[in-house]
Amino acid sequence: MAPLPIPTPRRARTAPPTAPALRRWAAAHGLPVTMRLDAMLAAWRREHAAQYNREWWRRMTPAQRAARLEQIARGKATARAARLATAPKLVCARCGADFVPRRSDQLYCHHRCKRQVDNARQRVRLRAAAAAARGARACPVCGRVFAPRSRAHVCCSPACRRRRVVVGRREDP
């Protein structure tokens, strides 16, 4: 079975070493100097692949990947812990939770809180515009002028609505 080909780097920072430099590298790393140059070059590329592309990630075993991800997570966690310890905490304008802002203009702890506040503002604005479009009406029972909440809203209050229904029943027979 033929060995898997070593992928060439996508974007090399430096060119592969020359033959004398490759022999010096092999001797410094305990490889036999009598080794063929292409085998030395393959070993050099394997060692330096992380500098050039992500091929090293694919060659890792699952246990090595898990260990690397844990290192990364630990590094992120310590950076976040340092940021949390030094940054001033704010109180979310919607839910009241304490949070550390990621931007200087952040008012809400999460995008969900911001979205809920924005939706509530939009509902109020749309209701006000709809009420203005409907205009004011006079209650048919008491004559008071009121702003209807919908097109079907006829009376100014539930009491007037009940009186209207009772009066309508008396007049029907």
PEGIFEN-V281412 format. One record per residue. N is the residue number from 0. PSI is psi in degrees with one decimal (NA if undefined). Layout:
BEGIN
n = <N:N>
psi = <PSI:PSI>
END
This chain:
BEGIN
n = <0:1:2:3:4:5:6:7:8:9:10:11:12:13:14:15:16:17:18:19:20:21:22:23:24:25:26:27:28:29:30:31:32:33:34:35:36:37:38:39:40:41:42:43:44:45:46:47:48:49:50:51:52:53:54:55:56:57:58:59:60:61:62:63:64:65:66:67:68:69:70:71:72:73:74:75:76:77:78:79:80:81:82:83:84:85:86:87:88:89:90:91:92:93:94:95:96:97:98:99:100:101:102:103:104:105:106:107:108:109:110:111:112:113:114:115:116:117:118:119:120:121:122:123:124:125:126:127:128:129:130:131:132:133:134:135:136:137:138:139:140:141:142:143:144:145:146:147:148:149:150:151:152:153:154:155:156:157:158:159:160:161:162:163:164:165:166:167:168:169:170:171:172>
psi = <130.0:143.5:151.6:138.8:142.9:121.9:142.8:148.5:143.9:-46.4:98.1:140.0:-36.9:160.1:155.1:153.0:156.4:170.9:-47.4:-39.6:-36.2:-39.7:-39.9:-42.0:-43.4:-41.7:-38.6:-26.8:11.1:16.1:150.3:134.2:-20.3:0.0:148.2:148.6:-39.0:-33.2:-38.8:-43.3:-40.7:-42.0:-40.5:-43.4:-39.2:-41.7:-34.8:7.9:-32.7:-26.3:-21.7:-35.7:-175.6:14.6:-30.2:-31.1:-39.7:-27.2:-9.4:149.3:161.1:-35.9:-39.8:-39.9:-44.4:-42.0:-41.1:-42.0:-36.5:-40.2:-44.8:-45.9:-39.8:-41.3:-43.3:-40.1:-41.0:-36.6:-41.7:-40.4:-39.4:-40.8:-41.3:-34.1:-32.9:-26.5:146.6:141.8:143.7:166.7:131.2:132.9:-17.1:-55.4:-13.2:7.1:147.2:139.4:159.9:118.5:144.3:-19.1:160.4:-22.0:13.1:128.5:-20.6:150.3:-26.3:159.4:-24.2:-41.6:-44.5:-42.4:-40.0:-39.8:-43.3:-41.1:-40.3:-42.5:-42.0:-39.7:-44.5:-43.9:-42.8:-38.9:-40.6:-40.7:-39.0:-39.4:-39.2:-35.9:-34.9:-32.9:-178.9:147.7:159.4:135.7:130.6:-15.4:-54.7:-16.0:1.6:142.0:131.7:164.8:112.1:144.0:-17.0:175.2:-28.3:-8.1:109.9:-42.8:159.7:-23.8:164.9:-33.2:-43.7:-35.0:-41.7:-42.2:-39.2:-41.4:-42.9:-44.7:-38.8:-35.3:-37.0:-33.6:-20.0:-45.2:NA>
END
